[in-house]
Amino acid sequence: MEQENLFQYVQSMIISSTHRPKYMSISSVKVADLLGIPCTEVENGLKSLVAEGRLKTTKLEQPPHTEVYMLH
């Protein structure tokens, strides 16, 4: 999947999740299922977007310790 398409999809997910978009836990498995692509492709795409600085990520300190993605 093209990086720009993945970014636009993730961006719209974050923005639609709240009135004032701050962050969102994104399941790469769910995104892959919705888009019909392999999960590894989504995971690699998210890592690339973080490396490019278009997304920021952090891990929750309390259970369930999920990764949270934020718009940069």
N, C-alpha and C positions, 0 to 999 in steps of 0.2 A: 504494500500500500504506500502511496506517495505521502511523504512527510506533511505536506501542506494540508492534504485532505484529513489526515489523522489529527493534526493540530486544530483545524476548524471544527471537527467533530467533538474533540475533548473540550475545546473552548465553549462550544454551545452547551455541552453537558454542565460545565461549571457555572456558566451564566444562568442557565435555566433552573439551577438547583436552589438559588436564593435570590432575594431582591437586591442585596448588595453582595455580589459574588466575591467570596473570599477563598474558599478551598472546597475540595471534594475528594472523597476516596473513590478511586476508579478501579474497577475490576477488569483486568486485561482479558480474562476469560469471557466475561459478559460482553465486552466491546467486540472481541473476536467473533463471538456467536452472532451478535447483531449485524456485523459487517460481512460475515461469511468468509473470514480469513483465519489463518493459523494464529494461535495465541502467542507463539514466539515472535511473530511479526509485529504484533501490537506491543509486546514488551520491549522489543528492540527499538521500535519507533518512539515509545515513551522515553526510553533512556537517551535516545538521540536528541529529543526535544529538550530534555533537561540539560544535556551537555551543550546544546546550542544556546541555552539561557532563555528559551521561550517559555519554559515551565520551571517552577521550583517544586521541590519535593521534600517532605519530612516524614518521619515515622512517629506514630503515636507512642507515647511513653507507657500508656496503660493498655491492657488488653482491649481489643484484639490485635494491637500492634500493626495496624495496616498502614500502608503508605498513603499519604495525602498529597494531592497535586494542587498547586496554586498557580494562578496566572501571574506572569512576571511583569 
